């Protein structure tokens, strides 16, 4: 019972922390750190929520969640384990865990299929341009710039974007898209998209996904400004925003008009960096969250 209560308390803390975190103001000053905290909250919440139900279900075994489940699988269930409440908790916990794993795998498979189809489409409708080596160019008048993540990643721009942007602005945009590819931001977004599928009614989950989407854009901006002028990237963002950028294809990451002013403001007037003790504090919090739930799954309190 103590383990189930501890996991339930951890799940509640992660849910409350996620709700509070959606309004945190420091995240734009350290987007990569904020992404780590979000990931730790999501992983811990999923493991703690399902673990709390399963810990109660296997409580008659007198072992941790995993040892108790193994004992159940071997048919070593004591009489108390067949109590209706324990059976109901077992069914609910296994169902919740199965749903979370299934939606994660489904989201991953669908993203891979979308990218494979898009690569095939790009082979037909895009071309190389000597002015932008290594980049696929779409013959489309609208403004578009995005990347196709994966092992065979590609950066794509439209002819409309080439006409819209100056040479320096285009270099800034390409650096931004290269950052998405290099840091595998598609993998960062995947579990949040999966969680949104599992809990489409949850405002906290919707806000979390929106926050992470903005944070990866800010992280890519930070990476890009190592190689280009922040003002050039800010100008490019404004041009895309006013020109009405084309929607990014499903499964891809790209430039869009969403949250443009928030990104432009931090590029033009960057805030002070987080103090080192604060950074270490959030790192310690993330490590604690990520390790607590798995340990409670293994050991019985």
C-alpha positions as CSV (number, residue, x, y, z in Angstrom):
1,X,0.0,0.0,0.0
2,X,2.9,2.4,0.7
3,X,4.3,1.9,-2.8
4,X,0.9,2.5,-4.4
5,X,0.5,5.6,-2.3
6,X,4.0,6.9,-3.2
7,X,3.3,6.3,-6.9
8,X,0.0,8.0,-6.7
9,X,1.6,11.0,-4.9
10,X,4.3,11.2,-7.6
11,X,1.7,11.1,-10.3
12,X,-0.3,13.9,-8.6
13,X,2.9,15.9,-8.2
14,X,3.8,15.5,-11.9
15,X,0.3,16.5,-13.0
16,X,0.3,19.6,-10.7
17,X,3.9,20.4,-11.8
18,X,2.9,20.2,-15.5
19,X,0.0,22.5,-14.9
20,X,2.2,25.0,-13.1
21,X,5.0,24.6,-15.7
22,X,2.8,25.7,-18.6
23,X,2.9,29.3,-17.2
24,X,6.6,29.3,-16.1
25,X,8.4,32.4,-17.5
26,X,12.0,31.1,-17.3
27,X,11.5,28.4,-20.0
28,X,12.2,30.8,-22.9
29,X,15.6,31.6,-21.4
30,X,16.7,28.0,-21.3
31,X,14.5,26.1,-23.8
32,X,16.7,22.9,-23.9
33,X,16.6,22.6,-20.1
34,X,12.8,23.2,-20.2
35,X,12.4,20.4,-22.7
36,X,14.3,18.1,-20.4
37,X,12.0,19.0,-17.5
38,X,8.9,18.5,-19.7
39,X,10.2,15.1,-20.8
40,X,10.9,14.0,-17.2
41,X,7.5,15.2,-16.1
42,X,5.8,13.2,-18.9
43,X,7.7,10.0,-18.4
44,X,7.3,10.1,-14.6
45,X,3.6,10.8,-14.8
46,X,3.0,7.9,-17.1
47,X,5.0,5.4,-15.1
48,X,3.6,6.7,-11.8
49,X,0.0,6.7,-12.8
50,X,0.0,3.2,-14.2
51,X,2.4,2.0,-11.5
52,X,0.0,3.2,-8.7
53,X,-2.8,1.1,-10.0
54,X,-0.5,-1.9,-10.6
55,X,1.2,-1.5,-7.2
56,X,-2.2,-1.7,-5.5
57,X,-3.2,-4.7,-7.6
58,X,0.0,-6.8,-6.7
59,X,0.0,-5.6,-3.0
60,X,-1.1,-9.1,-1.8
61,X,2.2,-10.5,-3.3
62,X,4.2,-8.4,-0.9
63,X,6.6,-7.4,-3.7
64,X,7.3,-4.5,-6.0
65,X,5.2,-3.8,-9.2
66,X,7.5,-5.8,-11.6
67,X,8.2,-8.7,-9.3
68,X,4.5,-8.9,-8.5
69,X,3.5,-8.9,-12.1
70,X,6.0,-11.7,-12.8
71,X,4.6,-13.7,-10.0
72,X,1.1,-13.1,-11.4
73,X,2.2,-14.3,-14.8
74,X,3.7,-17.5,-13.2
75,X,0.3,-18.2,-11.7
76,X,1.5,-17.7,-8.1
77,X,-1.5,-15.5,-7.1
78,X,-2.5,-15.7,-3.4
79,X,-6.2,-15.8,-2.5
80,X,-6.2,-12.1,-1.5
81,X,-5.1,-11.1,-5.1
82,X,-8.6,-12.1,-6.4
83,X,-10.3,-9.5,-4.3
84,X,-12.5,-7.5,-6.7
85,X,-10.7,-4.2,-6.0
86,X,-7.3,-5.7,-6.7
87,X,-8.6,-7.4,-9.9
88,X,-10.1,-4.1,-11.0
89,X,-6.8,-2.2,-10.3
90,X,-4.9,-4.8,-12.3
91,X,-7.2,-4.5,-15.3
92,X,-7.1,-0.7,-15.1
93,X,-3.4,-0.5,-14.7
94,X,-2.6,-3.0,-17.5
95,X,-5.1,-1.3,-19.8
96,X,-3.7,2.2,-19.2
97,X,-0.1,0.9,-19.7
98,X,-1.1,-0.9,-22.9
99,X,-2.9,2.2,-24.3
100,X,0.1,4.5,-23.6
101,X,2.5,2.0,-25.3
102,X,0.1,1.5,-28.2
103,X,-0.4,5.2,-28.9
104,X,3.3,5.8,-28.7
105,X,4.1,3.0,-31.2
106,X,1.2,4.1,-33.5
107,X,2.3,7.7,-33.5
108,X,5.9,6.6,-34.3
109,X,4.8,4.3,-37.2
110,X,2.5,6.9,-38.7
111,X,5.3,9.5,-38.6
112,X,7.7,7.1,-40.3
113,X,5.1,6.3,-43.0
114,X,4.3,10.0,-43.6
115,X,8.0,10.8,-44.0
116,X,8.6,7.9,-46.4
117,X,5.6,9.0,-48.5
118,X,6.9,12.6,-48.4
119,X,10.4,11.6,-49.5
120,X,8.8,9.7,-52.5
121,X,6.8,12.8,-53.3
122,X,9.8,15.1,-53.0
123,X,11.7,12.9,-55.5
124,X,8.9,13.8,-58.1
125,X,8.2,17.4,-57.4
126,X,11.4,18.9,-56.0
127,X,14.8,19.7,-57.6
128,X,18.3,20.6,-56.7
129,X,19.5,24.2,-56.9
130,X,23.2,25.2,-57.2
131,X,22.4,28.3,-55.1
132,X,21.4,26.1,-52.1
133,X,23.4,23.0,-52.3
134,X,22.1,20.0,-50.3
135,X,18.6,21.5,-50.1
136,X,15.5,20.3,-52.1
137,X,13.6,23.1,-53.8
138,X,9.8,23.0,-54.4
139,X,8.4,24.7,-57.4
140,X,5.8,26.5,-55.4
141,X,5.1,30.3,-55.1
142,X,4.2,30.1,-51.4
143,X,6.7,30.5,-48.6
144,X,7.8,27.2,-47.2
145,X,10.9,25.9,-45.3
146,X,10.9,22.6,-43.4
147,X,12.9,19.5,-42.7
148,X,12.1,15.8,-43.2
149,X,13.7,14.2,-40.0
150,X,15.1,10.8,-39.8
151,X,18.2,8.8,-40.9
152,X,17.8,10.2,-44.4
153,X,17.0,13.7,-43.4
154,X,16.3,16.5,-45.9
155,X,15.9,20.2,-45.7
156,X,13.3,21.6,-48.1
157,X,12.5,25.2,-49.2
158,X,10.1,26.5,-51.8
159,X,10.8,28.8,-54.7
160,X,8.6,31.3,-53.0
161,X,10.8,31.3,-49.9
162,X,13.9,31.8,-52.1
163,X,12.3,34.9,-53.6
164,X,11.0,36.2,-50.2
165,X,14.3,36.0,-48.3
166,X,17.6,37.7,-48.7
167,X,20.8,35.5,-48.9
168,X,21.5,36.1,-45.1
169,X,17.9,35.4,-44.1
170,X,17.9,32.2,-46.1
171,X,21.1,31.1,-44.5
172,X,19.5,31.7,-41.1
173,X,16.4,29.7,-42.0
174,X,18.5,26.8,-43.3
175,X,20.6,26.8,-40.1
176,X,17.3,26.7,-38.1
177,X,16.1,23.7,-40.0
178,X,19.5,22.0,-39.8
179,X,19.2,22.4,-36.0
180,X,15.9,20.5,-36.0
181,X,17.5,17.7,-37.9
182,X,20.7,17.6,-35.8
183,X,19.0,17.6,-32.4
184,X,16.2,15.2,-33.5
185,X,13.4,17.4,-32.3
186,X,10.9,15.0,-33.9
187,X,11.8,12.5,-31.2
188,X,11.2,15.1,-28.6
189,X,7.7,15.8,-29.9
190,X,6.7,12.2,-30.4
191,X,5.7,11.2,-26.9
192,X,3.7,14.4,-26.4
193,X,1.8,13.8,-29.6
194,X,1.2,10.2,-28.5
195,X,0.0,11.4,-25.0
196,X,-2.4,13.9,-26.8
197,X,-3.8,10.9,-28.7
198,X,-4.4,9.0,-25.5
199,X,-5.9,12.0,-23.6
200,X,-7.4,14.3,-26.3
201,X,-9.7,15.9,-23.7
202,X,-6.9,17.0,-21.3
203,X,-6.1,20.7,-21.4
204,X,-2.9,20.1,-19.5
205,X,-1.7,17.6,-22.2
206,X,-2.7,20.0,-25.0
207,X,-0.8,22.9,-23.2
208,X,2.2,20.7,-22.7
209,X,2.4,19.8,-26.3
210,X,2.0,23.4,-27.4
211,X,4.7,24.5,-24.9
212,X,7.2,21.8,-26.2
213,X,6.5,22.7,-29.8
214,X,7.4,26.4,-29.0
215,X,10.5,25.3,-27.0
216,X,11.9,23.2,-29.8
217,X,11.5,26.2,-32.1
218,X,13.3,28.4,-29.6
219,X,16.1,25.7,-29.2
220,X,16.5,25.6,-32.9
221,X,16.7,29.4,-33.0
222,X,19.4,29.4,-30.4
223,X,21.4,26.8,-32.4
224,X,21.0,28.7,-35.6
225,X,22.2,32.0,-34.2
226,X,25.6,30.4,-33.6
227,X,26.0,30.5,-37.3
228,X,24.1,33.6,-38.3
229,X,22.9,37.0,-37.1
230,X,19.9,36.8,-34.7
231,X,18.4,39.8,-36.4
232,X,18.5,38.1,-39.8
233,X,16.7,35.1,-38.3
234,X,14.2,37.4,-36.7
235,X,13.6,39.2,-40.0
236,X,13.1,35.9,-41.8
237,X,10.5,34.9,-39.2
238,X,8.6,38.2,-39.7
239,X,8.7,37.7,-43.4
240,X,7.3,34.2,-43.1
241,X,4.6,35.5,-40.7
242,X,3.5,38.3,-42.9
243,X,3.7,36.3,-46.1
244,X,1.5,33.5,-44.7
245,X,3.8,30.5,-44.7
246,X,2.5,27.3,-46.1
247,X,1.4,24.6,-43.6
248,X,4.2,22.2,-42.7
249,X,3.4,18.7,-43.9
250,X,2.4,16.1,-41.3
251,X,5.4,14.5,-39.6
252,X,7.8,17.3,-40.6
253,X,9.2,20.2,-38.7
254,X,9.2,23.6,-40.3
255,X,8.9,27.4,-40.3
256,X,5.4,28.7,-39.6
257,X,3.7,31.8,-38.4
258,X,2.8,30.5,-35.0
259,X,4.3,32.3,-32.0
260,X,6.4,34.5,-34.3
261,X,6.5,37.5,-32.0
262,X,7.6,35.6,-29.0
263,X,10.5,34.1,-30.9
264,X,11.4,37.5,-32.5
265,X,11.4,39.3,-29.1
266,X,13.8,36.8,-27.6
267,X,16.1,37.0,-30.6
268,X,16.2,40.7,-30.6
269,X,16.2,41.2,-26.9
270,X,17.5,38.0,-25.3
271,X,16.9,37.7,-21.5
272,X,19.6,37.0,-19.0
273,X,20.7,33.4,-18.7
274,X,19.5,31.3,-15.8
275,X,21.8,31.2,-12.9
276,X,24.0,28.1,-12.7
277,X,22.5,27.0,-9.3
278,X,19.0,27.2,-10.8
279,X,20.1,25.1,-13.8
280,X,21.6,22.5,-11.6
281,X,18.4,22.5,-9.5
282,X,16.2,21.8,-12.5
283,X,18.6,19.1,-13.7
284,X,18.5,17.5,-10.3
285,X,14.7,17.6,-10.3
286,X,14.6,16.0,-13.7
287,X,16.9,13.2,-12.6
288,X,14.9,12.6,-9.4
289,X,11.6,12.4,-11.4
290,X,13.0,10.0,-14.0
291,X,14.5,7.7,-11.5
292,X,11.8,7.7,-8.8
293,X,9.0,6.0,-10.7
294,X,11.2,3.1,-12.1
295,X,12.7,2.5,-8.6
296,X,9.2,2.3,-7.1
297,X,8.2,-0.2,-9.9
298,X,11.1,-2.5,-8.8
299,X,11.2,-2.2,-5.0
300,X,8.4,-2.6,-2.5
301,X,8.1,0.0,0.3
